[in-house]
Amino acid sequence: MALSVSQTVSNWQPLQTTASCPQFQMTIQFNWIDNTGAAQSFGPTTVTFPNIISQMTAAEKNALADAMQDVIVQIARRRAGVDN
């Protein structure tokens, strides 16, 4: 792994177009104890990607874009030989 890397990511923008891509499906369930000590649960529910994107709020889409950028940069760094 490199000791010092200067990294710049710019011009990340939605193109407002669609592209054919693989779809993934998962079942999600959450069980937790809330701040009052009450047991809570959600699900199970099935989520399909990328279909779920159309159901996201603007804030959720921004969070997804940030996470996607992180993954894309990690892949690019490995391909470039910066990280093993």
PyMOL Python script that loads the backbone (N, CA, C, O; Angstrom):
from pymol import cmd

cmd.read_pdbstr("""\
ATOM      1  N   MET A   1       0.846  -1.176   0.000  1.00  0.00           N
ATOM      2  CA  MET A   1       0.000   0.000   0.000  1.00  0.00           C
ATOM      3  C   MET A   1       0.888   1.234   0.000  1.00  0.00           C
ATOM      4  O   MET A   1       1.939   1.250   0.641  1.00  0.00           O
ATOM      5  N   ALA A   2       0.472   2.250  -0.706  1.00  0.00           N
ATOM      6  CA  ALA A   2       1.221   3.497  -0.779  1.00  0.00           C
ATOM      7  C   ALA A   2       1.177   4.231   0.559  1.00  0.00           C
ATOM      8  O   ALA A   2       0.182   4.171   1.282  1.00  0.00           O
ATOM      9  N   LEU A   3       2.274   4.925   0.876  1.00  0.00           N
ATOM     10  CA  LEU A   3       2.332   5.651   2.139  1.00  0.00           C
ATOM     11  C   LEU A   3       1.689   7.031   2.055  1.00  0.00           C
ATOM     12  O   LEU A   3       1.100   7.503   3.027  1.00  0.00           O
ATOM     13  N   SER A   4       1.797   7.667   0.914  1.00  0.00           N
ATOM     14  CA  SER A   4       1.236   9.005   0.752  1.00  0.00           C
ATOM     15  C   SER A   4       0.572   9.102  -0.617  1.00  0.00           C
ATOM     16  O   SER A   4       1.219   8.908  -1.646  1.00  0.00           O
ATOM     17  N   VAL A   5      -0.701   9.398  -0.620  1.00  0.00           N
ATOM     18  CA  VAL A   5      -1.456   9.462  -1.877  1.00  0.00           C
ATOM     19  C   VAL A   5      -2.230  10.768  -1.917  1.00  0.00           C
ATOM     20  O   VAL A   5      -2.943  11.107  -0.972  1.00  0.00           O
ATOM     21  N   SER A   6      -2.087  11.493  -3.003  1.00  0.00           N
ATOM     22  CA  SER A   6      -2.919  12.666  -3.238  1.00  0.00           C
ATOM     23  C   SER A   6      -4.067  12.206  -4.129  1.00  0.00           C
ATOM     24  O   SER A   6      -3.844  11.644  -5.202  1.00  0.00           O
ATOM     25  N   GLN A   7      -5.272  12.444  -3.688  1.00  0.00           N
ATOM     26  CA  GLN A   7      -6.442  11.939  -4.404  1.00  0.00           C
ATOM     27  C   GLN A   7      -7.424  13.063  -4.644  1.00  0.00           C
ATOM     28  O   GLN A   7      -7.737  13.826  -3.730  1.00  0.00           O
ATOM     29  N   THR A   8      -7.908  13.169  -5.860  1.00  0.00           N
ATOM     30  CA  THR A   8      -8.904  14.178  -6.202  1.00  0.00           C
ATOM     31  C   THR A   8     -10.065  13.510  -6.916  1.00  0.00           C
ATOM     32  O   THR A   8      -9.867  12.775  -7.884  1.00  0.00           O
ATOM     33  N   VAL A   9     -11.261  13.761  -6.445  1.00  0.00           N
ATOM     34  CA  VAL A   9     -12.469  13.286  -7.110  1.00  0.00           C
ATOM     35  C   VAL A   9     -13.282  14.522  -7.443  1.00  0.00           C
ATOM     36  O   VAL A   9     -13.566  15.342  -6.570  1.00  0.00           O
ATOM     37  N   SER A  10     -13.651  14.653  -8.691  1.00  0.00           N
ATOM     38  CA  SER A  10     -14.410  15.843  -9.078  1.00  0.00           C
ATOM     39  C   SER A  10     -15.429  15.501 -10.145  1.00  0.00           C
ATOM     40  O   SER A  10     -15.397  14.428 -10.747  1.00  0.00           O
ATOM     41  N   ASN A  11     -16.320  16.429 -10.360  1.00  0.00           N
ATOM     42  CA  ASN A  11     -17.300  16.339 -11.437  1.00  0.00           C
ATOM     43  C   ASN A  11     -18.234  15.136 -11.314  1.00  0.00           C
ATOM     44  O   ASN A  11     -18.686  14.598 -12.325  1.00  0.00           O
ATOM     45  N   TRP A  12     -18.526  14.711 -10.080  1.00  0.00           N
ATOM     46  CA  TRP A  12     -19.478  13.622  -9.839  1.00  0.00           C
ATOM     47  C   TRP A  12     -20.864  14.202 -10.006  1.00  0.00           C
ATOM     48  O   TRP A  12     -21.269  15.067  -9.230  1.00  0.00           O
ATOM     49  N   GLN A  13     -21.597  13.742 -11.005  1.00  0.00           N
ATOM     50  CA  GLN A  13     -22.902  14.325 -11.276  1.00  0.00           C
ATOM     51  C   GLN A  13     -23.844  13.303 -11.885  1.00  0.00           C
ATOM     52  O   GLN A  13     -23.409  12.420 -12.624  1.00  0.00           O
ATOM     53  N   PRO A  14     -25.118  13.413 -11.583  1.00  0.00           N
ATOM     54  CA  PRO A  14     -26.083  12.522 -12.210  1.00  0.00           C
ATOM     55  C   PRO A  14     -26.256  12.886 -13.682  1.00  0.00           C
ATOM     56  O   PRO A  14     -26.333  14.063 -14.034  1.00  0.00           O
ATOM     57  N   LEU A  15     -26.314  11.882 -14.525  1.00  0.00           N
ATOM     58  CA  LEU A  15     -26.453  12.123 -15.950  1.00  0.00           C
ATOM     59  C   LEU A  15     -27.905  12.107 -16.410  1.00  0.00           C
ATOM     60  O   LEU A  15     -28.198  12.402 -17.568  1.00  0.00           O
ATOM     61  N   GLN A  16     -28.810  11.762 -15.504  1.00  0.00           N
ATOM     62  CA  GLN A  16     -30.239  11.727 -15.817  1.00  0.00           C
ATOM     63  C   GLN A  16     -30.559  10.755 -16.947  1.00  0.00           C
ATOM     64  O   GLN A  16     -31.503  10.957 -17.710  1.00  0.00           O
ATOM     65  N   THR A  17     -29.756   9.698 -17.041  1.00  0.00           N
ATOM     66  CA  THR A  17     -30.023   8.653 -18.023  1.00  0.00           C
ATOM     67  C   THR A  17     -30.044   7.318 -17.306  1.00  0.00           C
ATOM     68  O   THR A  17     -29.594   7.211 -16.165  1.00  0.00           O
ATOM     69  N   THR A  18     -30.555   6.323 -17.958  1.00  0.00           N
ATOM     70  CA  THR A  18     -30.570   4.993 -17.367  1.00  0.00           C
ATOM     71  C   THR A  18     -29.672   4.072 -18.175  1.00  0.00           C
ATOM     72  O   THR A  18     -29.409   4.298 -19.356  1.00  0.00           O
ATOM     73  N   ALA A  19     -29.215   3.038 -17.507  1.00  0.00           N
ATOM     74  CA  ALA A  19     -28.370   2.043 -18.158  1.00  0.00           C
ATOM     75  C   ALA A  19     -28.781   0.674 -17.656  1.00  0.00           C
ATOM     76  O   ALA A  19     -29.189   0.515 -16.505  1.00  0.00           O
ATOM     77  N   SER A  20     -28.670  -0.298 -18.520  1.00  0.00           N
ATOM     78  CA  SER A  20     -28.973  -1.661 -18.117  1.00  0.00           C
ATOM     79  C   SER A  20     -27.902  -2.141 -17.144  1.00  0.00           C
ATOM     80  O   SER A  20     -26.709  -1.980 -17.402  1.00  0.00           O
ATOM     81  N   CYS A  21     -28.316  -2.720 -16.042  1.00  0.00           N
ATOM     82  CA  CYS A  21     -27.350  -3.233 -15.068  1.00  0.00           C
ATOM     83  C   CYS A  21     -27.959  -4.416 -14.339  1.00  0.00           C
ATOM     84  O   CYS A  21     -29.175  -4.612 -14.361  1.00  0.00           O
ATOM     85  N   PRO A  22     -27.104  -5.211 -13.688  1.00  0.00           N
ATOM     86  CA  PRO A  22     -27.618  -6.360 -12.942  1.00  0.00           C
ATOM     87  C   PRO A  22     -28.527  -5.902 -11.795  1.00  0.00           C
ATOM     88  O   PRO A  22     -28.333  -4.834 -11.216  1.00  0.00           O
ATOM     89  N   GLN A  23     -29.498  -6.717 -11.492  1.00  0.00           N
ATOM     90  CA  GLN A  23     -30.367  -6.430 -10.359  1.00  0.00           C
ATOM     91  C   GLN A  23     -30.020  -7.380  -9.219  1.00  0.00           C
ATOM     92  O   GLN A  23     -29.631  -8.527  -9.439  1.00  0.00           O
ATOM     93  N   PHE A  24     -30.169  -6.881  -8.007  1.00  0.00           N
ATOM     94  CA  PHE A  24     -29.911  -7.673  -6.813  1.00  0.00           C
ATOM     95  C   PHE A  24     -31.116  -7.563  -5.896  1.00  0.00           C
ATOM     96  O   PHE A  24     -31.789  -6.533  -5.863  1.00  0.00           O
ATOM     97  N   GLN A  25     -31.384  -8.613  -5.164  1.00  0.00           N
ATOM     98  CA  GLN A  25     -32.517  -8.620  -4.241  1.00  0.00           C
ATOM     99  C   GLN A  25     -32.048  -9.171  -2.914  1.00  0.00           C
ATOM    100  O   GLN A  25     -31.255 -10.111  -2.867  1.00  0.00           O
ATOM    101  N   MET A  26     -32.540  -8.583  -1.831  1.00  0.00           N
ATOM    102  CA  MET A  26     -32.212  -9.087  -0.497  1.00  0.00           C
ATOM    103  C   MET A  26     -33.410  -8.910   0.417  1.00  0.00           C
ATOM    104  O   MET A  26     -34.271  -8.063   0.178  1.00  0.00           O
ATOM    105  N   THR A  27     -33.454  -9.707   1.453  1.00  0.00           N
ATOM    106  CA  THR A  27     -34.478  -9.579   2.477  1.00  0.00           C
ATOM    107  C   THR A  27     -33.824  -8.951   3.698  1.00  0.00           C
ATOM    108  O   THR A  27     -32.770  -9.401   4.147  1.00  0.00           O
ATOM    109  N   ILE A  28     -34.452  -7.913   4.231  1.00  0.00           N
ATOM    110  CA  ILE A  28     -33.901  -7.169   5.356  1.00  0.00           C
ATOM    111  C   ILE A  28     -34.873  -7.216   6.520  1.00  0.00           C
ATOM    112  O   ILE A  28     -36.084  -7.081   6.346  1.00  0.00           O
ATOM    113  N   GLN A  29     -34.323  -7.410   7.712  1.00  0.00           N
ATOM    114  CA  GLN A  29     -35.121  -7.344   8.931  1.00  0.00           C
ATOM    115  C   GLN A  29     -34.264  -6.721  10.017  1.00  0.00           C
ATOM    116  O   GLN A  29     -33.089  -7.059  10.155  1.00  0.00           O
ATOM    117  N   PHE A  30     -34.846  -5.811  10.790  1.00  0.00           N
ATOM    118  CA  PHE A  30     -34.149  -5.181  11.910  1.00  0.00           C
ATOM    119  C   PHE A  30     -34.917  -5.475  13.191  1.00  0.00           C
ATOM    120  O   PHE A  30     -36.145  -5.399  13.216  1.00  0.00           O
ATOM    121  N   ASN A  31     -34.202  -5.805  14.241  1.00  0.00           N
ATOM    122  CA  ASN A  31     -34.764  -5.961  15.583  1.00  0.00           C
ATOM    123  C   ASN A  31     -33.879  -5.148  16.514  1.00  0.00           C
ATOM    124  O   ASN A  31     -32.657  -5.298  16.489  1.00  0.00           O
ATOM    125  N   TRP A  32     -34.478  -4.284  17.340  1.00  0.00           N
ATOM    126  CA  TRP A  32     -33.675  -3.458  18.224  1.00  0.00           C
ATOM    127  C   TRP A  32     -34.463  -3.076  19.466  1.00  0.00           C
ATOM    128  O   TRP A  32     -35.678  -3.264  19.535  1.00  0.00           O
ATOM    129  N   ILE A  33     -33.754  -2.542  20.434  1.00  0.00           N
ATOM    130  CA  ILE A  33     -34.363  -2.005  21.641  1.00  0.00           C
ATOM    131  C   ILE A  33     -34.252  -0.489  21.546  1.00  0.00           C
ATOM    132  O   ILE A  33     -33.151   0.039  21.387  1.00  0.00           O
ATOM    133  N   ASP A  34     -35.378   0.221  21.640  1.00  0.00           N
ATOM    134  CA  ASP A  34     -35.338   1.675  21.503  1.00  0.00           C
ATOM    135  C   ASP A  34     -34.896   2.334  22.806  1.00  0.00           C
ATOM    136  O   ASP A  34     -34.615   1.652  23.792  1.00  0.00           O
ATOM    137  N   ASN A  35     -34.837   3.646  22.802  1.00  0.00           N
ATOM    138  CA  ASN A  35     -34.337   4.392  23.961  1.00  0.00           C
ATOM    139  C   ASN A  35     -35.194   4.250  25.203  1.00  0.00           C
ATOM    140  O   ASN A  35     -34.732   4.529  26.309  1.00  0.00           O
ATOM    141  N   THR A  36     -36.441   3.818  25.035  1.00  0.00           N
ATOM    142  CA  THR A  36     -37.310   3.613  26.200  1.00  0.00           C
ATOM    143  C   THR A  36     -37.227   2.184  26.718  1.00  0.00           C
ATOM    144  O   THR A  36     -37.845   1.841  27.725  1.00  0.00           O
ATOM    145  N   GLY A  37     -36.443   1.341  26.007  1.00  0.00           N
ATOM    146  CA  GLY A  37     -36.304  -0.053  26.414  1.00  0.00           C
ATOM    147  C   GLY A  37     -37.299  -0.992  25.755  1.00  0.00           C
ATOM    148  O   GLY A  37     -37.317  -2.186  26.055  1.00  0.00           O
ATOM    149  N   ALA A  38     -38.129  -0.465  24.860  1.00  0.00           N
ATOM    150  CA  ALA A  38     -39.129  -1.288  24.185  1.00  0.00           C
ATOM    151  C   ALA A  38     -38.519  -1.994  22.975  1.00  0.00           C
ATOM    152  O   ALA A  38     -37.724  -1.418  22.233  1.00  0.00           O
ATOM    153  N   ALA A  39     -38.911  -3.245  22.798  1.00  0.00           N
ATOM    154  CA  ALA A  39     -38.451  -4.011  21.638  1.00  0.00           C
ATOM    155  C   ALA A  39     -39.160  -3.507  20.383  1.00  0.00           C
ATOM    156  O   ALA A  39     -40.372  -3.290  20.388  1.00  0.00           O
ATOM    157  N   GLN A  40     -38.409  -3.329  19.333  1.00  0.00           N
ATOM    158  CA  GLN A  40     -38.942  -2.861  18.059  1.00  0.00           C
ATOM    159  C   GLN A  40     -38.482  -3.802  16.954  1.00  0.00           C
ATOM    160  O   GLN A  40     -37.468  -4.487  17.091  1.00  0.00           O
ATOM    161  N   SER A  41     -39.224  -3.829  15.873  1.00  0.00           N
ATOM    162  CA  SER A  41     -38.796  -4.629  14.725  1.00  0.00           C
ATOM    163  C   SER A  41     -39.312  -4.000  13.437  1.00  0.00           C
ATOM    164  O   SER A  41     -40.285  -3.245  13.434  1.00  0.00           O
ATOM    165  N   PHE A  42     -38.641  -4.330  12.359  1.00  0.00           N
ATOM    166  CA  PHE A  42     -39.038  -3.892  11.024  1.00  0.00           C
ATOM    167  C   PHE A  42     -38.742  -5.035  10.081  1.00  0.00           C
ATOM    168  O   PHE A  42     -37.642  -5.587  10.094  1.00  0.00           O
ATOM    169  N   GLY A  43     -39.719  -5.398   9.257  1.00  0.00           N
ATOM    170  CA  GLY A  43     -39.496  -6.451   8.277  1.00  0.00           C
ATOM    171  C   GLY A  43     -39.987  -7.786   8.785  1.00  0.00           C
ATOM    172  O   GLY A  43     -40.667  -7.868   9.808  1.00  0.00           O
ATOM    173  N   PRO A  44     -39.639  -8.815   8.068  1.00  0.00           N
ATOM    174  CA  PRO A  44     -38.750  -8.795   6.910  1.00  0.00           C
ATOM    175  C   PRO A  44     -39.415  -8.147   5.688  1.00  0.00           C
ATOM    176  O   PRO A  44     -40.622  -8.256   5.472  1.00  0.00           O
ATOM    177  N   THR A  45     -38.594  -7.487   4.922  1.00  0.00           N
ATOM    178  CA  THR A  45     -39.044  -6.860   3.688  1.00  0.00           C
ATOM    179  C   THR A  45     -38.022  -7.130   2.598  1.00  0.00           C
ATOM    180  O   THR A  45     -36.827  -7.234   2.872  1.00  0.00           O
ATOM    181  N   THR A  46     -38.482  -7.242   1.385  1.00  0.00           N
ATOM    182  CA  THR A  46     -37.593  -7.507   0.264  1.00  0.00           C
ATOM    183  C   THR A  46     -37.260  -6.193  -0.426  1.00  0.00           C
ATOM    184  O   THR A  46     -38.144  -5.385  -0.710  1.00  0.00           O
ATOM    185  N   VAL A  47     -35.982  -5.989  -0.690  1.00  0.00           N
ATOM    186  CA  VAL A  47     -35.486  -4.794  -1.359  1.00  0.00           C
ATOM    187  C   VAL A  47     -34.769  -5.235  -2.622  1.00  0.00           C
ATOM    188  O   VAL A  47     -33.966  -6.167  -2.599  1.00  0.00           O
ATOM    189  N   THR A  48     -35.062  -4.564  -3.717  1.00  0.00           N
ATOM    190  CA  THR A  48     -34.416  -4.873  -4.990  1.00  0.00           C
ATOM    191  C   THR A  48     -33.621  -3.654  -5.443  1.00  0.00           C
ATOM    192  O   THR A  48     -34.129  -2.533  -5.456  1.00  0.00           O
ATOM    193  N   PHE A  49     -32.380  -3.891  -5.811  1.00  0.00           N
ATOM    194  CA  PHE A  49     -31.528  -2.828  -6.339  1.00  0.00           C
ATOM    195  C   PHE A  49     -31.329  -3.072  -7.821  1.00  0.00           C
ATOM    196  O   PHE A  49     -31.058  -4.216  -8.185  1.00  0.00           O
ATOM    197  N   PRO A  50     -31.438  -2.109  -8.692  1.00  0.00           N
ATOM    198  CA  PRO A  50     -31.500  -0.670  -8.449  1.00  0.00           C
ATOM    199  C   PRO A  50     -32.914  -0.114  -8.322  1.00  0.00           C
ATOM    200  O   PRO A  50     -33.072   1.100  -8.194  1.00  0.00           O
ATOM    201  N   ASN A  51     -33.942  -0.950  -8.354  1.00  0.00           N
ATOM    202  CA  ASN A  51     -35.325  -0.459  -8.310  1.00  0.00           C
ATOM    203  C   ASN A  51     -35.599   0.441  -7.109  1.00  0.00           C
ATOM    204  O   ASN A  51     -36.393   1.377  -7.208  1.00  0.00           O
ATOM    205  N   ILE A  52     -34.958   0.173  -5.988  1.00  0.00           N
ATOM    206  CA  ILE A  52     -35.221   0.952  -4.780  1.00  0.00           C
ATOM    207  C   ILE A  52     -34.817   2.411  -4.936  1.00  0.00           C
ATOM    208  O   ILE A  52     -35.304   3.266  -4.196  1.00  0.00           O
ATOM    209  N   ILE A  53     -33.941   2.711  -5.882  1.00  0.00           N
ATOM    210  CA  ILE A  53     -33.495   4.091  -6.082  1.00  0.00           C
ATOM    211  C   ILE A  53     -34.680   5.001  -6.389  1.00  0.00           C
ATOM    212  O   ILE A  53     -34.713   6.143  -5.931  1.00  0.00           O
ATOM    213  N   SER A  54     -35.642   4.518  -7.150  1.00  0.00           N
ATOM    214  CA  SER A  54     -36.795   5.351  -7.508  1.00  0.00           C
ATOM    215  C   SER A  54     -37.657   5.685  -6.288  1.00  0.00           C
ATOM    216  O   SER A  54     -38.456   6.620  -6.340  1.00  0.00           O
ATOM    217  N   GLN A  55     -37.507   4.939  -5.196  1.00  0.00           N
ATOM    218  CA  GLN A  55     -38.288   5.183  -3.985  1.00  0.00           C
ATOM    219  C   GLN A  55     -37.548   6.066  -2.985  1.00  0.00           C
ATOM    220  O   GLN A  55     -38.116   6.431  -1.956  1.00  0.00           O
ATOM    221  N   MET A  56     -36.292   6.415  -3.265  1.00  0.00           N
ATOM    222  CA  MET A  56     -35.470   7.163  -2.312  1.00  0.00           C
ATOM    223  C   MET A  56     -35.799   8.650  -2.324  1.00  0.00           C
ATOM    224  O   MET A  56     -36.186   9.226  -3.341  1.00  0.00           O
ATOM    225  N   THR A  57     -35.626   9.244  -1.146  1.00  0.00           N
ATOM    226  CA  THR A  57     -35.714  10.696  -1.033  1.00  0.00           C
ATOM    227  C   THR A  57     -34.432  11.304  -1.599  1.00  0.00           C
ATOM    228  O   THR A  57     -33.466  10.588  -1.863  1.00  0.00           O
ATOM    229  N   ALA A  58     -34.424  12.604  -1.781  1.00  0.00           N
ATOM    230  CA  ALA A  58     -33.218  13.281  -2.285  1.00  0.00           C
ATOM    231  C   ALA A  58     -32.038  13.058  -1.335  1.00  0.00           C
ATOM    232  O   ALA A  58     -30.918  12.820  -1.788  1.00  0.00           O
ATOM    233  N   ALA A  59     -32.276  13.133  -0.038  1.00  0.00           N
ATOM    234  CA  ALA A  59     -31.203  12.929   0.937  1.00  0.00           C
ATOM    235  C   ALA A  59     -30.656  11.500   0.862  1.00  0.00           C
ATOM    236  O   ALA A  59     -29.449  11.283   0.963  1.00  0.00           O
ATOM    237  N   GLU A  60     -31.555  10.530   0.685  1.00  0.00           N
ATOM    238  CA  GLU A  60     -31.108   9.134   0.563  1.00  0.00           C
ATOM    239  C   GLU A  60     -30.310   8.933  -0.721  1.00  0.00           C
ATOM    240  O   GLU A  60     -29.323   8.197  -0.725  1.00  0.00           O
ATOM    241  N   LYS A  61     -30.724   9.577  -1.805  1.00  0.00           N
ATOM    242  CA  LYS A  61     -29.972   9.483  -3.064  1.00  0.00           C
ATOM    243  C   LYS A  61     -28.585  10.105  -2.916  1.00  0.00           C
ATOM    244  O   LYS A  61     -27.611   9.584  -3.460  1.00  0.00           O
ATOM    245  N   ASN A  62     -28.489  11.210  -2.188  1.00  0.00           N
ATOM    246  CA  ASN A  62     -27.180  11.820  -1.934  1.00  0.00           C
ATOM    247  C   ASN A  62     -26.291  10.900  -1.116  1.00  0.00           C
ATOM    248  O   ASN A  62     -25.098  10.783  -1.394  1.00  0.00           O
ATOM    249  N   ALA A  63     -26.859  10.245  -0.110  1.00  0.00           N
ATOM    250  CA  ALA A  63     -26.082   9.304   0.703  1.00  0.00           C
ATOM    251  C   ALA A  63     -25.620   8.128  -0.150  1.00  0.00           C
ATOM    252  O   ALA A  63     -24.491   7.661  -0.004  1.00  0.00           O
ATOM    253  N   LEU A  64     -26.488   7.648  -1.041  1.00  0.00           N
ATOM    254  CA  LEU A  64     -26.115   6.561  -1.946  1.00  0.00           C
ATOM    255  C   LEU A  64     -24.990   7.001  -2.870  1.00  0.00           C
ATOM    256  O   LEU A  64     -24.045   6.245  -3.093  1.00  0.00           O
ATOM    257  N   ALA A  65     -25.078   8.211  -3.410  1.00  0.00           N
ATOM    258  CA  ALA A  65     -24.021   8.719  -4.296  1.00  0.00           C
ATOM    259  C   ALA A  65     -22.690   8.799  -3.557  1.00  0.00           C
ATOM    260  O   ALA A  65     -21.649   8.464  -4.121  1.00  0.00           O
ATOM    261  N   ASP A  66     -22.714   9.239  -2.302  1.00  0.00           N
ATOM    262  CA  ASP A  66     -21.481   9.302  -1.512  1.00  0.00           C
ATOM    263  C   ASP A  66     -20.888   7.910  -1.305  1.00  0.00           C
ATOM    264  O   ASP A  66     -19.683   7.710  -1.453  1.00  0.00           O
ATOM    265  N   ALA A  67     -21.746   6.954  -0.963  1.00  0.00           N
ATOM    266  CA  ALA A  67     -21.269   5.579  -0.751  1.00  0.00           C
ATOM    267  C   ALA A  67     -20.741   4.980  -2.053  1.00  0.00           C
ATOM    268  O   ALA A  67     -19.718   4.295  -2.051  1.00  0.00           O
ATOM    269  N   MET A  68     -21.438   5.237  -3.168  1.00  0.00           N
ATOM    270  CA  MET A  68     -20.992   4.727  -4.470  1.00  0.00           C
ATOM    271  C   MET A  68     -19.640   5.339  -4.846  1.00  0.00           C
ATOM    272  O   MET A  68     -18.768   4.652  -5.378  1.00  0.00           O
ATOM    273  N   GLN A  69     -19.475   6.626  -4.567  1.00  0.00           N
ATOM    274  CA  GLN A  69     -18.211   7.270  -4.873  1.00  0.00           C
ATOM    275  C   GLN A  69     -17.076   6.606  -4.104  1.00  0.00           C
ATOM    276  O   GLN A  69     -16.005   6.362  -4.660  1.00  0.00           O
ATOM    277  N   ASP A  70     -17.307   6.313  -2.823  1.00  0.00           N
ATOM    278  CA  ASP A  70     -16.282   5.648  -2.016  1.00  0.00           C
ATOM    279  C   ASP A  70     -15.895   4.302  -2.615  1.00  0.00           C
ATOM    280  O   ASP A  70     -14.711   3.978  -2.710  1.00  0.00           O
ATOM    281  N   VAL A  71     -16.890   3.522  -3.019  1.00  0.00           N
ATOM    282  CA  VAL A  71     -16.622   2.202  -3.606  1.00  0.00           C
ATOM    283  C   VAL A  71     -15.879   2.340  -4.932  1.00  0.00           C
ATOM    284  O   VAL A  71     -14.917   1.613  -5.181  1.00  0.00           O
ATOM    285  N   ILE A  72     -16.316   3.264  -5.781  1.00  0.00           N
ATOM    286  CA  ILE A  72     -15.682   3.454  -7.086  1.00  0.00           C
ATOM    287  C   ILE A  72     -14.229   3.892  -6.917  1.00  0.00           C
ATOM    288  O   ILE A  72     -13.352   3.422  -7.641  1.00  0.00           O
ATOM    289  N   VAL A  73     -13.970   4.787  -5.969  1.00  0.00           N
ATOM    290  CA  VAL A  73     -12.593   5.229  -5.721  1.00  0.00           C
ATOM    291  C   VAL A  73     -11.747   4.067  -5.204  1.00  0.00           C
ATOM    292  O   VAL A  73     -10.596   3.922  -5.618  1.00  0.00           O
ATOM    293  N   GLN A  74     -12.285   3.241  -4.316  1.00  0.00           N
ATOM    294  CA  GLN A  74     -11.536   2.079  -3.825  1.00  0.00           C
ATOM    295  C   GLN A  74     -11.162   1.152  -4.967  1.00  0.00           C
ATOM    296  O   GLN A  74     -10.029   0.675  -5.030  1.00  0.00           O
ATOM    297  N   ILE A  75     -12.099   0.890  -5.872  1.00  0.00           N
ATOM    298  CA  ILE A  75     -11.827   0.030  -7.021  1.00  0.00           C
ATOM    299  C   ILE A  75     -10.761   0.654  -7.907  1.00  0.00           C
ATOM    300  O   ILE A  75      -9.828  -0.026  -8.333  1.00  0.00           O
ATOM    301  N   ALA A  76     -10.896   1.944  -8.186  1.00  0.00           N
ATOM    302  CA  ALA A  76      -9.917   2.630  -9.037  1.00  0.00           C
ATOM    303  C   ALA A  76      -8.529   2.620  -8.403  1.00  0.00           C
ATOM    304  O   ALA A  76      -7.535   2.447  -9.108  1.00  0.00           O
ATOM    305  N   ARG A  77      -8.444   2.802  -7.093  1.00  0.00           N
ATOM    306  CA  ARG A  77      -7.143   2.767  -6.407  1.00  0.00           C
ATOM    307  C   ARG A  77      -6.493   1.398  -6.529  1.00  0.00           C
ATOM    308  O   ARG A  77      -5.289   1.307  -6.770  1.00  0.00           O
ATOM    309  N   ARG A  78      -7.278   0.318  -6.366  1.00  0.00           N
ATOM    310  CA  ARG A  78      -6.712  -1.028  -6.521  1.00  0.00           C
ATOM    311  C   ARG A  78      -6.252  -1.257  -7.953  1.00  0.00           C
ATOM    312  O   ARG A  78      -5.164  -1.787  -8.175  1.00  0.00           O
ATOM    313  N   ARG A  79      -7.070  -0.864  -8.929  1.00  0.00           N
ATOM    314  CA  ARG A  79      -6.708  -1.054 -10.323  1.00  0.00           C
ATOM    315  C   ARG A  79      -5.472  -0.262 -10.712  1.00  0.00           C
ATOM    316  O   ARG A  79      -4.680  -0.706 -11.543  1.00  0.00           O
ATOM    317  N   ALA A  80      -5.307   0.919 -10.109  1.00  0.00           N
ATOM    318  CA  ALA A  80      -4.155   1.760 -10.408  1.00  0.00           C
ATOM    319  C   ALA A  80      -2.888   1.264  -9.707  1.00  0.00           C
ATOM    320  O   ALA A  80      -1.781   1.688 -10.039  1.00  0.00           O
ATOM    321  N   GLY A  81      -3.059   0.363  -8.739  1.00  0.00           N
ATOM    322  CA  GLY A  81      -1.900  -0.148  -7.999  1.00  0.00           C
ATOM    323  C   GLY A  81      -1.567   0.644  -6.752  1.00  0.00           C
ATOM    324  O   GLY A  81      -0.556   0.378  -6.101  1.00  0.00           O
ATOM    325  N   VAL A  82      -2.409   1.623  -6.406  1.00  0.00           N
ATOM    326  CA  VAL A  82      -2.182   2.396  -5.188  1.00  0.00           C
ATOM    327  C   VAL A  82      -2.332   1.500  -3.969  1.00  0.00           C
ATOM    328  O   VAL A  82      -1.501   1.532  -3.062  1.00  0.00           O
ATOM    329  N   ASP A  83      -3.389   0.704  -3.949  1.00  0.00           N
ATOM    330  CA  ASP A  83      -3.656  -0.246  -2.866  1.00  0.00           C
ATOM    331  C   ASP A  83      -3.598  -1.656  -3.451  1.00  0.00           C
ATOM    332  O   ASP A  83      -3.993  -1.885  -4.594  1.00  0.00           O
ATOM    333  N   ASN A  84      -3.113  -2.566  -2.671  1.00  0.00           N
ATOM    334  CA  ASN A  84      -3.028  -3.969  -3.143  1.00  0.00           C
ATOM    335  C   ASN A  84      -4.352  -4.655  -3.083  1.00  0.00           C
ATOM    336  O   ASN A  84      -4.456  -5.829  -3.440  1.00  0.00           O
TER     337      ASN A  84
END
""", "prot")
cmd.dss("prot")
cmd.show_as("cartoon", "prot")
cmd.util.cbc("prot")
cmd.orient("prot")
